Amino acid sequence: MSGTTATTTTHLWLREETKPMEHRAALSPEVCKKLLATGNFEITVEESKERIFADAEYTAVGCRL
């Protein structure tokens, strides 16, 4: 037995909100940074002009667009 364990990464997908006047985000860039730092998550963010956080804030912490 080798003593290594397989790790599984969870892929989170932050979708663009399509409701009128909706600016919420399920994840803030700060939370994304913490999740990515664990090495257990991949995060993809759909581009959005309506979200409260700018797309650049997500890419700055390592999220994919």
N, C-alpha and C positions, 0 to 999 in steps of 0.2 A: 504494500500500500504506500502511495507516494507522500501522503501528508498534505497535499494541496487541495484546496476546495475551489470549486467553480463559483464565480460571482456572476450574478445576473444584474444587468442594468435595466432600469425602468425608463421607458421613453415617455416623457410628458409632452403634450402638444397644446400650446396656448393658441387658441383659435381667435381669428378676428371677430369681433362682436359686430352683429349686423342690425341690432335694434336701434331705431332712431333715438338720438340723444343719450345713448348708453356709452359710458366711458370707463366702466369697471374693468379690472383685470384680476384674474384668478390668482396670479402670482406676481409679486413685485420683483424688480431686478435684484433687490437685496436678498430675497428668499431664494431666487434662482441661483445666485452666487453661492449661498450656503449649501444648497442641494448638490450643485455641481462639484463643490469641494469634497463631498463625501466619496465621489467616484462611483456612486451607485445610480446616477441619473444622467440621462441625455435630455435636453430640452430644446424643442423646436418652437419658434414663435412665428406665427403668421404676421406678415406686415399689416399694420393698421394705422390709419391717420386719426382714428377716433379714440384709441386707448389712452388712458390717463398718463401712461409712461411712453416715452418715445422709443421707437425700434432701436435706436442707437444705444439706449441704456441697457437693453437686453444683450446686444452683441458685445458691449463693453465688458460684460461679466462672463461671456463665453457661450451664450445661447446661439443657436443656429436660426437663421431666417429662412 
